[in-house]
Amino acid sequence: MKADGLTVALINMPWARTSSPSIQCGLLKSELVAAGYTVDVHYLNLELAAEIGIKIYEAISHFGSDRVHLLGEWLFGRSAFDTDLESKAYLEAFPELENLVSGSGMELESLLTLREETLPRWIESLASADWGKYDLIGFTSTFEQNVAALALARAVKGRFPQVSLVFGGANFDGDMGVEFFNNFDFIDFAVTGEGDIAIVKIAESIATGSHDAIPGVCRRDGGEISVGAPAARIRDMDSIPTPNYDDYFSVIERRGHSTVIGRRNIRIPVEFSRGCWWGEKHHCTFCGLNASGMTYRSKSPELAVADLLTLAGKHRILELEAVDNIIDMQYLEKLCPVLADHNVDLDLFFEVKSNLQRRQIGRLASAGVRRIQPGIESLSTHVLGLMRKGTTMPFNVRFMKWATYYGINIIWNILMGFPGETDEDYERQVELIPSLYHLQPPGSAGRLWLERYSPYFTDPSFPITMVRPKEAYSFAYPVPGLNLHQIAYFFDHEVGNIASQRAHDAVVAAVERWHTIWRTRRPQLTYQRGPGFIHLWDTRGPKPEDATIYGWKAIAFELCSEVPHTPGRISEELQVLGHDISTERVTKFLESCADVRYVVMEDGKCLSLALPRVSSPV
């Protein structure tokens, strides 16, 4: 079979969110089309949203306890497995679900109807379509797409046994993919690493009738199973094409935006790098990302700009999200100014490191970055060290300060439960939080979860014991012979030498107060410069307050605005500016500022918390 005669279907199953196309399917389509194949992408997540209603679909796809309950996976169990357990056992194991489901706007009875009747009927209806017109059908599987994909794949294979089925994605990384492949004989190929090269090789093997092993691929030829060498990784990110999202927008046009997306805006995913340059040096202890390879690779800034402008222009969408683990630092100097010069109002998302300086954050804002995930994780320098984050509390606060100043929405959480932490680590955070009421609070505060491939999972030197798959896996995958420890990504565990529950609860309560204050009155701590003085306005407390700082003290206050400084360093700077002020006097002044929460101090260094009242150019 020649390449131009082979047809491929790529499938994006529920419960992928409907407000973004699949970057996996978009990239693979571009790569397969470039190799000469005909490709259709089926956005079946959108089709299900139209079937059951966007309100119910979003309640499930955005369900907050997915790591604990695997609700989306369990819902497709009746469709996927002959050995599926009765719903009663799952609900008895998780009695809290009734309240959680109700809080998400759903009813438990309607959820059971969805599982027992609606979804099995929907899968049967899908499987009756003419899948026989394809030579290869690929399922991308990330988080709670897996059981839905298995359900449809089994049904399709039963009707069209001649069609080859391939699975890939995060749920098939490494050992997980091998275990799934060995236990579900309707899967013909499983890609256990990066799929860019592998998917084209698989298509080539079908087109030519080759039975050769493919790196990074488990394959089934009749009764024979072969496992290729480790997957080849893309080394030159400039070779990655612009993703093709035409099929997604075709469904939107056919079904209607409000029907399958609701009131949300569409956000287009883009990819400029793989791996993590920080993780190459110090793998964060709790992070399970980059199973396929930590080695950092990035697109040239020129091609990254071209991708952004091409996709935004083609689809008339200005909200774009980089799926990268961390931004390439050269983008701050070579991508951001170019985007700023294009004079387009992009709305971008990036993940970054939290020790960025004011100028760098300003560069991001000028390029159109409106949402950012800096990996703050904690307001304790000691706990950040236990995480191997390579930053400190003052640097995290500095990031929050300048991101707030430049109008960037910060996505972050406070994590707790790290071996070696103390109650004092959290007592200090509780004490610090009222000083930060004028800055954006975290989304939540809670205990860390254990992820496959994280150092806490792989390194036995950490006091992590009794590691076992989350209980919900036994209900999501009631399959005899399937090793749940091999396919699970989230694990329950016991951990020693951590802070008390009381200390953790105090942080949770402090964050809830922060949320309430931020939501109801959006406090401010700002300052404005005058000739020889600065004036401060403070609405963080119950009553608005203001203060004026004069002379050298005003200069000293501003000197620790962008970089945490010691009193000695500030004294030296003042000397250069003609003010003969001793370190002792500077120390006394800064301590007085700390008493009224105008500054934070740690390890002898001081950072002012006030934001300039008047904006200044980047």
C-alpha positions in Angstrom: 0.0 0.0 0.0 1.4 3.4 -0.9 1.5 6.3 1.5 -1.0 8.3 -0.6 -3.4 5.4 -0.3 -3.3 4.9 3.4 -5.9 6.7 5.6 -5.5 7.4 9.3 -8.0 8.5 11.9 -6.8 10.2 15.1 -9.3 10.2 18.0 -9.6 12.6 20.9 -11.9 11.0 23.5 -13.7 12.3 26.6 -12.9 13.7 29.1 -10.5 16.0 27.3 -11.7 19.6 27.8 -13.6 21.0 24.9 -12.3 24.6 25.0 -9.0 23.5 23.3 -8.1 21.3 20.4 -5.7 18.4 21.1 -2.1 19.4 20.5 -1.2 15.7 20.3 -3.7 15.1 17.4 -2.8 18.4 15.8 0.9 17.7 15.7 0.5 14.1 14.6 -1.9 15.1 11.8 0.7 17.6 10.5 3.4 15.0 10.6 1.4 12.3 8.9 0.1 14.6 6.2 3.7 15.8 5.5 4.6 12.1 5.1 1.8 11.7 2.5 -1.0 10.2 4.4 -4.7 11.2 4.5 -5.7 12.0 8.1 -9.0 12.8 9.8 -9.1 13.9 13.5 -12.3 12.9 15.3 -13.0 15.2 18.3 -15.4 12.8 20.1 -15.1 14.8 23.3 -17.0 17.6 21.5 -19.5 15.1 20.2 -20.2 13.8 23.7 -20.5 17.3 25.0 -23.3 17.9 22.4 -24.9 14.6 23.4 -25.1 15.0 27.2 -25.0 18.8 27.4 -22.0 21.0 28.0 -23.0 21.7 31.6 -22.7 18.0 32.6 -19.7 17.4 30.4 -17.8 20.3 32.0 -18.8 19.2 35.5 -17.1 15.9 34.8 -14.1 17.1 32.8 -13.3 19.7 35.4 -14.1 17.5 38.5 -11.7 18.7 41.2 -10.9 15.3 42.8 -9.9 13.4 39.6 -6.6 12.3 41.2 -8.5 10.6 44.0 -11.7 9.3 42.4 -10.9 8.8 38.7 -14.6 9.6 38.1 -14.3 10.1 34.4 -12.5 6.7 34.0 -15.0 4.9 36.1 -18.0 6.3 34.1 -16.8 4.5 31.0 -16.1 1.2 32.8 -19.4 -0.4 31.9 -18.7 0.3 28.2 -15.1 -1.0 28.4 -14.9 -4.1 30.5 -16.8 -7.4 30.7 -15.6 -7.7 34.3 -16.8 -4.3 35.4 -17.9 -4.0 39.1 -21.3 -2.9 40.3 -21.6 0.8 40.8 -22.6 0.3 44.4 -19.1 -0.9 45.4 -17.5 2.3 44.0 -20.0 4.6 45.7 -19.5 2.8 49.0 -15.8 3.1 48.8 -16.1 6.9 48.2 -19.2 8.1 50.2 -18.0 11.7 49.9 -18.7 11.6 46.2 -22.4 12.3 46.6 -21.7 15.8 48.1 -18.9 16.4 45.6 -21.1 15.5 42.7 -23.9 17.7 44.1 -21.5 20.6 44.6 -20.5 20.3 40.9 -24.1 20.8 39.8 -24.8 17.1 39.1 -27.1 14.5 40.6 -25.9 11.1 41.6 -28.8 9.3 39.9 -28.2 11.1 36.6 -24.5 10.2 36.8 -25.4 6.5 37.3 -27.7 6.7 34.3 -24.8 8.1 32.3 -22.6 5.2 33.3 -25.1 2.4 33.0 -27.1 3.5 29.9 -26.0 6.7 28.1 -22.3 6.0 27.6 -22.6 2.4 26.6 -25.3 3.4 24.1 -23.1 6.2 22.8 -20.0 3.9 22.4 -22.1 1.4 20.5 -23.4 4.1 18.2 -19.9 5.4 17.5 -18.6 1.9 16.8 -21.2 1.4 14.2 -19.8 4.1 12.0 -17.7 3.2 9.0 -14.3 2.9 10.7 -13.4 0.3 8.1 -12.5 3.1 5.7 -9.3 3.7 7.8 -6.2 1.6 7.7 -4.9 3.0 11.1 -6.8 4.5 14.0 -4.9 6.3 16.7 -6.1 7.1 20.2 -4.3 9.8 22.2 -4.7 9.1 25.9 -3.9 11.6 28.7 -5.3 11.4 32.2 -9.0 10.6 32.1 -9.3 9.7 28.4 -8.1 6.1 28.8 -11.1 4.0 29.7 -13.2 5.8 27.1 -10.5 5.1 24.5 -10.3 1.5 25.5 -14.1 1.2 25.3 -14.3 2.5 21.8 -11.2 0.7 20.6 -12.6 -2.7 21.7 -15.9 -2.0 20.0 -14.3 -0.9 16.8 -12.0 -3.8 16.7 -14.9 -6.2 17.2 -16.5 -4.8 14.0 -13.5 -4.0 11.9 -10.7 -6.5 12.9 -8.7 -5.6 9.8 -8.1 -2.0 11.0 -4.9 -1.4 13.0 -5.3 0.4 16.3 -2.5 2.4 18.0 -2.5 4.0 21.5 -0.1 6.7 22.8 0.1 9.6 25.1 0.9 10.3 28.7 -1.1 7.2 29.9 1.1 5.0 27.8 4.5 6.4 28.9 7.1 3.7 29.7 5.9 0.8 31.8 2.3 1.9 31.8 2.1 1.5 28.0 3.7 -1.9 28.0 1.2 -3.1 30.7 -1.8 -1.8 28.9 -0.6 -3.3 25.6 -0.1 -6.8 27.2 -3.5 -6.8 28.7 -5.7 -5.5 25.9 -5.2 -7.7 22.8 -7.2 -5.3 20.5 -4.4 -2.8 20.7 -2.0 -3.5 17.7 0.6 -0.8 18.5 1.4 1.1 21.7 3.8 4.1 21.6 5.5 4.3 24.9 7.4 7.5 24.4 7.3 10.5 22.1 5.1 9.8 19.1 6.3 12.1 16.4 8.7 9.7 14.7 6.9 6.5 15.9 3.5 7.3 14.3 5.0 7.9 10.9 7.0 4.6 11.2 3.9 2.7 12.2 2.0 4.1 9.1 5.0 3.2 6.9 5.0 -0.3 8.3 1.3 -0.8 7.5 1.7 0.8 4.0 4.7 -1.4 3.1 3.7 -4.6 5.0 6.9 -4.4 7.1 7.1 -6.4 10.3 10.3 -4.8 11.6 10.5 -3.6 15.2 9.9 0.1 15.7 11.8 2.0 18.4 9.5 3.0 21.3 6.6 0.9 20.0 5.0 -2.4 21.2 3.5 -4.1 18.2 1.3 -7.2 17.7 1.5 -9.3 14.6 -1.0 -12.1 14.9 0.2 -14.0 18.0 3.6 -12.4 18.0 4.5 -9.5 20.2 7.6 -7.3 19.7 8.9 -4.4 21.8 11.1 -2.0 20.0 14.2 -0.3 21.5 13.6 2.9 23.5 11.8 5.6 21.5 13.7 8.0 19.5 13.2 11.6 20.8 12.9 14.7 18.7 16.1 16.6 19.1 15.5 19.4 16.7 12.3 21.2 17.8 12.4 23.3 14.7 11.5 20.1 12.8 8.2 20.0 14.7 5.4 21.4 12.4 2.7 23.8 13.2 -0.2 21.8 14.6 -3.3 21.3 12.3 -6.5 22.1 14.2 -8.9 22.2 11.2 -11.0 19.3 12.3 -11.6 20.8 15.7 -12.9 24.1 14.2 -15.0 22.2 11.7 -16.9 20.5 14.6 -17.3 23.9 16.4 -18.8 25.3 13.2 -21.1 22.3 12.8 -22.2 21.9 16.4 -22.0 25.5 17.5 -19.7 27.1 20.1 -22.3 27.3 22.9 -23.3 23.7 22.4 -19.9 22.1 22.9 -17.9 24.8 24.7 -20.5 26.9 26.5 -19.3 30.3 27.6 -15.6 29.6 27.7 -13.2 31.0 25.2 -11.2 28.8 22.9 -7.5 28.5 23.8 -5.1 27.2 21.2 -2.3 25.0 22.5 1.2 25.5 21.2 4.5 23.7 21.9 7.9 25.2 21.8 10.0 23.0 24.0 10.2 19.5 25.6 11.9 18.4 28.8 12.9 20.8 31.6 16.2 22.7 31.8 15.8 23.0 35.5 15.0 19.4 36.0 18.2 18.4 34.1 20.0 20.1 37.0 17.7 19.4 40.0 14.6 17.3 39.4 11.9 18.7 41.8 11.2 15.9 44.3 7.5 15.7 43.7 7.4 16.2 39.9 6.5 13.2 37.7 6.7 14.9 34.4 9.1 14.2 31.5 9.1 10.4 31.8 10.2 10.3 28.1 13.2 12.4 28.8 14.3 15.4 30.9 16.7 16.7 28.2 15.6 20.2 27.3 15.0 21.1 23.6 13.3 24.2 22.3 12.2 25.8 19.0 14.1 28.8 17.7 12.5 32.0 18.8 11.8 32.9 15.1 9.8 29.7 14.5 8.0 30.1 17.8 6.8 33.6 16.8 5.8 32.3 13.4 3.7 29.5 15.0 1.9 31.9 17.3 1.1 34.4 14.6 0.1 31.7 12.1 -2.3 30.0 14.5 -3.8 33.2 15.8 -4.3 34.6 12.3 -5.7 31.4 10.8 -8.3 30.8 13.5 -8.9 34.4 14.6 -8.1 33.3 18.2 -5.8 35.4 20.4 -5.7 33.1 23.5 -2.8 30.6 23.1 -1.3 28.3 25.7 2.2 26.9 25.7 2.1 23.3 26.9 5.9 23.5 27.7 7.1 22.5 31.2 9.2 25.7 31.3 10.0 28.6 29.0 13.3 28.9 27.2 15.0 31.8 28.9 16.3 33.1 25.6 12.7 33.8 24.7 12.7 36.7 27.1 15.2 38.5 25.0 14.5 37.1 21.5 10.8 36.2 21.4 9.1 38.8 23.7 10.4 41.9 22.1 9.5 40.6 18.6 5.9 39.9 19.7 5.7 43.3 21.3 6.8 44.9 18.1 4.1 43.1 16.1 1.4 45.2 17.9 -1.1 42.3 18.3 -3.1 41.8 21.4 -2.2 38.2 22.2 -3.3 36.5 25.4 -0.6 34.0 26.2 0.1 31.4 28.8 3.6 30.1 29.8 5.1 28.1 32.6 8.2 29.8 34.0 10.6 29.7 37.0 9.6 32.0 39.9 13.0 33.7 40.3 12.4 36.0 37.3 13.2 39.7 37.8 11.0 42.6 37.3 12.4 43.4 33.8 11.9 39.8 32.7 8.3 39.7 33.9 7.7 43.0 32.2 9.0 41.6 29.0 6.6 38.7 29.2 3.7 41.2 29.8 4.7 43.3 26.8 4.6 40.2 24.6 1.1 39.4 25.6 1.5 36.9 28.5 -1.6 37.3 30.6 -1.6 34.0 32.4 1.5 32.4 34.0 2.4 29.3 36.1 5.6 30.0 38.0 5.8 26.9 40.2 5.7 28.9 43.4 4.5 25.9 45.5 5.4 27.4 48.9 6.2 30.6 50.8 8.8 28.8 53.0 12.4 28.8 51.9 13.1 25.7 53.9 10.3 23.8 52.2 11.3 25.1 48.8 14.7 23.6 49.4 13.1 20.2 50.3 11.4 20.4 46.9 14.6 21.3 45.1 12.9 24.4 43.6 16.0 26.5 43.5 14.3 29.6 44.8 13.4 31.3 48.1 10.4 32.9 49.7 11.6 36.5 48.9 12.0 35.5 45.2 8.6 33.9 45.1 7.0 37.1 46.7 9.0 39.3 44.3 7.5 37.3 41.4 4.0 37.7 42.7 4.5 41.4 43.3 5.7 42.2 39.7 3.3 39.8 38.0 0.5 41.6 39.9 1.9 45.0 38.8 2.0 44.0 35.2 -1.5 42.5 35.3 -0.5 38.9 34.8 -2.8 36.2 36.3 -0.7 33.9 38.4 -1.7 30.2 38.6 -0.1 28.6 41.7 -0.8 26.5 44.8 0.8 25.9 48.2 1.9 22.3 48.6 2.5 20.6 52.0 3.6 17.2 53.3 7.4 17.2 52.4 9.7 15.0 54.4 11.8 17.2 56.6 9.4 20.1 56.9 8.4 21.4 60.4 5.5 23.1 62.0 7.5 26.3 62.1 7.7 26.3 58.3 3.9 26.6 58.1 3.5 28.9 61.2 5.8 31.4 59.4 3.7 31.2 56.2 0.5 31.9 58.2 2.3 34.9 59.7 3.4 36.1 56.3 0.1 35.8 54.4 -1.6 39.0 55.8 1.3 40.9 54.4 0.5 39.6 50.9 -3.2 40.3 50.8 -2.6 42.8 48.0 -1.1 40.0 45.8 -2.9 37.1 44.1 -3.7 34.2 46.4 -2.9 30.6 45.5 -5.7 28.5 43.9 -5.5 26.2 46.9 -3.3 24.8 49.7 -3.1 21.0 50.2 -1.0 17.9 50.6 1.2 16.8 47.8 0.3 13.7 45.8 2.7 11.0 44.8 3.3 10.7 41.0 5.0 8.0 39.0 8.5 9.0 37.8 8.9 11.6 40.5 12.1 11.3 42.7 9.8 10.6 45.6 8.5 7.6 43.7 11.8 6.4 42.2 14.4 7.2 44.9 14.2 4.8 47.9 16.4 7.1 50.0 13.3 9.3 50.7 11.1 8.2 53.7 8.2 7.3 51.4 6.6 3.9 52.3 3.6 1.8 51.7 3.3 3.0 48.1 0.2 1.7 46.4 -2.0 2.8 43.5 -4.9 5.1 44.5 -7.8 3.0 45.5 -9.9 4.3 42.6 -7.7 2.4 40.1 -9.2 -0.9 41.3 -12.7 0.4 40.3 -11.6 2.2 37.1 -9.7 -1.0 35.9 -11.5 -4.1 37.2 -9.4 -6.3 34.8 -8.0 -9.7 36.0 -4.3 -9.8 35.4 -3.8 -6.1 35.0 -1.0 -4.9 37.3 -2.4 -1.7 38.8 1.0 -0.7 40.1 2.3 -0.7 36.6 -0.5 1.4 35.0 -1.2 3.9 37.9 0.2 7.4 37.8 -1.1 8.6 41.2 -0.3 6.7 44.4 -1.3 6.6 48.0 1.7 6.5 50.4 2.9 7.0 53.9 5.5 9.7 54.6 7.6 10.3 57.7 9.0 13.4 59.3 6.4 16.0 58.2 4.6 18.8 59.9 1.5 18.2 62.0 -2.0 18.2 60.6 -2.7 21.2 62.8 0.0 23.2 61.0 -1.3 22.2 57.6 -4.8 23.1 58.6 -3.7 26.6 59.7 -2.3 27.3 56.3 -5.5 26.1 54.6 -7.5 28.4 56.8 -5.1 31.3 56.1 -5.4 30.8 52.4 -9.2 30.7 52.6 -9.2 34.1 54.4 -6.8 35.4 51.8 -9.3 34.3 49.1 -12.2 35.9 50.8 -10.4 39.3 51.2 -9.1 39.2 47.6 -12.5 38.4 46.2 -14.5 40.9 48.2 -12.3 44.0 48.2 -9.0 43.5 46.3 -6.6 45.2 48.7 -3.7 47.4 47.6 -0.3 48.4 48.9 1.0 51.0 46.5 3.5 54.0 46.6 4.0 57.1 44.6 7.3 59.1 44.4 7.6 62.7 45.1 10.6 65.1 45.3 12.5 63.8 48.3 9.7 61.5 49.6 7.4 58.6 48.7 3.8 58.2 49.8 2.2 54.8 50.5 -1.4 53.7 50.5 -2.4 50.5 52.3 -5.8 48.9 52.2 -4.8 45.4 53.3 -6.1 45.9 56.8 -9.6 46.6 58.1 -9.1 50.4 57.7 -7.2 52.2 54.9 -3.9 53.7 56.0 -1.3 55.9 54.4 2.2 57.0 55.2 4.9 59.3 53.9 8.6 58.3 54.0 11.2 61.1 53.5 14.8 61.6 52.5 17.2 58.7 52.6 14.6 56.4 53.9 12.5 56.8 50.8 15.6 55.9 48.7 16.3 52.9 50.9 12.8 51.7 50.6 13.0 51.8 46.8 16.4 50.2 46.7 14.9 46.9 48.0 11.9 47.1 45.6 13.3 44.9 42.8 16.0 42.9 44.5 16.2 41.7 48.1 19.1 43.5 49.7 20.9 43.5 53.1 21.0 46.7 55.1 24.7 46.7 54.5 24.3 46.7 50.8 21.7 49.5 51.0 24.0 51.6 53.2 26.7 51.2 50.5 24.2 52.3 47.8 23.2 55.3 49.9 26.8 56.3 50.3 27.2 56.4 46.5 24.2 58.7 46.3 25.7 61.0 48.9 23.9 59.8 52.1 26.3 58.8 54.9 23.9 56.4 56.7 25.2 53.5 58.8 24.1 49.9 58.4 22.7 50.1 61.9 20.4 53.0 61.0 19.3 51.3 57.8 18.6 48.1 59.8 16.5 50.0 62.3 14.5 51.7 59.6 13.8 48.4 57.7 12.7 46.7 60.8 10.2 49.4 61.4 8.9 48.9 57.9 8.6 45.1 58.6 6.6 45.9 61.8 3.9 47.5 59.6 4.3 44.8 56.9 5.7 47.2 54.2 8.6 44.8 53.7 9.5 41.1 54.3 12.9 40.2 55.7 14.6 36.8 55.6 18.3 35.8 56.2 19.3 39.4 56.6 17.8 40.5 53.3 14.8 42.8 52.8 12.2 43.1 50.0 9.7 45.9 49.8 6.1 44.8 49.2 4.6 48.0 47.8 3.8 48.3 44.1 4.5 51.5 42.2 1.2 53.5 41.9 2.2 54.9 38.5 3.1 52.5 35.7 6.5 52.7 34.1 7.7 51.3 30.8 9.3 47.9 30.6 
